[in-house]
Every structure is written in C-alpha cells, then in structure tokens.
Amino acid sequence: MIEIKPATLVNAREIAKANSKTFTVPTQESLDLLRGGDLVKVCTGGERFWVMIANKEVTDTGIVYIGCIDNQLVCTADHGLRCGNLIQLRQENIYDIIFPVQKEPRLKNNTDIN
C-alpha cells in the first residue's frame, strides 16, 4: 500500500491576499491546466519545496492532488517530510508552477492527468 505522508501546508492564496503588492500565486487558469508530471511549489511554513503532481481528484470540497516531493529538504526534523514522500495538496497550497515542455497541447478542464 502506498503511504501518503501527512503534511501541513500553508495557504498561498491567503498570503497573496495579505501581501497583494509583493506576493503572487498562479492564476486559476494555470491551476486548471495542472496534470501529471507538472511541478508545483508548496510550503510547510518553514520550508518551500517542489512536488511533482502524480494524481488529481475532483471532490465535493475541491480538487485534491497527490504528488511526490521532488527536492532534498533541510527542515525534515521540523515537519518529517523527505524527498520522495507522497503528500496531498490542494490548489490553495500552490505557490508556483513549472510546466515541462509539452509535445501535446494542454486541454482546459482535462481531469485525466495520468
């Protein structure tokens, strides 16, 4: 069975609202285009890091992603997370996105990202 590590992630949208002149988050249009293999930046409060999206599920409470931590972390003692761990996140946790170069066009509203 695959273990999803519990992660307490910061709400990037709340930070953007409070600091609108100096802090931005991805647009809803960009978030809607996320699919497997894309990298997103999230934060535990003390450390920002990249997560590679593996799965996307639309639920009654919003979109939930499962992703794999994609870089070495320095604050593991504080949050218990490591490179390679799977975590769950939501759109409001995303600080930044890296879309890899794609050969196929991205389709808006495509929920099949595997």
Number of C-alpha atoms within 10 A of each C-alpha: 3 6 8 13 13 14 15 14 20 19 18 21 19 13 15 15 12 10 11 12 8 8 13 15 20 16 9 10 10 13 17 15 16 26 21 16 18 19 24 25 18 25 18 17 11 11 14 16 18 24 27 24 25 17 19 21 14 10 8 6 7 11 15 15 20 19 25 21 23 19 13 13 17 14 14 12 9 10 16 12 20 18 15 14 17 23 21 20 23 17 20 19 21 23 23 17 19 13 13 9 7 7 6 6 6 11 10 12 10 11 16 10 15 10
